[in-house]
Each structure stands twice: as structure tokens, then as C-alpha cells.
């Protein structure tokens, strides 16, 4: 199963991708995570991406297409993947289509998460995650049960993304509307788009996605949920 989670920053793509990863046994591929790892490691890709990410702009299509093209060639994703944060421009979507066609494969579905901009600023500006297991938290909506201790793994180290501040969030949303939202029409025309209410309760959003993916699995004979 190969799918794209499409939606603005803060829509919950990463959270939902982690849940789908557990349920369907397919990997989440987040270009944002890959680029943050490249920045942290000080690699050439990281050096090129750092300042652009801090401003909330998009890194170049060539750079990110190179990163994803290497990743989808690896054996651990032969059975499928969930793309989170890629593609973000029509040029990236076209490049992805060409990469898949070359391998004789194709996308199964693009799930668009519809969310209000006002809610996004609130969601992003309060979020943080466990530095060890990556479990996501929020200052107002989802605090650890015991202050300063991760519910999932017990770690006491937490981290916040450098680009989750009010100024950068505004620019990331603008970039989304200008450069990424055109993908909604692009994939609708290809008959691949399914839209869901990303404002619903987190479990309901997962449920809506699972229903879509189970439907595809049933008609295509692909792996169903565990
Ligand atoms: P994300 O974690 O998906 O919110 O991405 C964080 C930042 O990484 C974005 O604001 C961009 O600067 C960069 N980035 C991630 N994915 C892409 C992409 N597909 N194209 C261009 N830039 C990206």
C-alpha cells in the first residue's frame, strides 16, 4: 500500500501516520524528519536545508526529490509506505509519479486532511515530543500524565521543533496554501483523492483513514490492518 497524507502543517499527519504504521505494518516516510536528521548530522543536505527550514520555506524540489527517491528504493519499504510531508509542490508530485512509473508501481490513495487555519496555529505552537520514543504531546491538549515523564517510554527528555514558533508557522501556512494546496486538485483529477475531516477527534480521524485503507485492501488484495 502506497499512500500520501496531504494537509497543512499541524493537521496531524505525523500522528496519524504513526498509527497507520502500527496498524498496517507500512513505514511512515516523513521528508521533514529526514531533513531534520540531515540538519542534526551536519551533512551536505542538512547544510543546504537548515536556513530554509528555519524560515518556514520549502527546500528545493531537486534536493527533496533526491532524498525521497533514495529512500523509496530501500528494501524495508518494498511493501509500501505512508508519505508524510511529500510531495509539497506539483513538480514534486510529477517527479514522484515518474519515479513510481519507472518501478512499475503506483500510488493507491491520497488522503487529504481538512483543518481550519486558526486551529493549526494553536496546535503547532504548543506541541512537543518525547526525545527518546517520539510520542507527541501538547502544552494545553495533551500533557504527559506525570509532569516531565513520557507516558509511553518513561523518558524525561522532551524536544520542540525549531520551526514551531508563531512567526514560522504563519509562513509555513502561507507556503502550504500557495504551493501545496494545488495538489488537492491535481490528485482529484487523477481519481486518487479522498478527503476527511481533520478537525474530528484523533481516534475518529484514524478510524476514517482505516476505513479508506481497508476498502482499498479489500478490492486490491493488499495487506489489511493487523
Ligand atoms: P514538516 O516536518 O513536514 O512540517 O517539514 C518541516 C520543514 O522541512 C518544512 O517547513 C520545509 O522547510 C522542509 N520540508 C519538508 N518536506 C518538504 C518537501 N517535500 N519539500 C520541501 N521542503 C520540505
Boltz pocket constraint, residues with backbone or C-beta under 6 A from the ligand:
constraints:
  - pocket:
      binder: B
      contacts: [[A, 9], [A, 31], [A, 32], [A, 33], [A, 35], [A, 49], [A, 52], [A, 53], [A, 54], [A, 56], [A, 57], [A, 58], [A, 59], [A, 60], [A, 61], [A, 64], [A, 84], [A, 85], [A, 86], [A, 87], [A, 88], [A, 92], [A, 163], [A, 172]]
      max_distance: 6.0
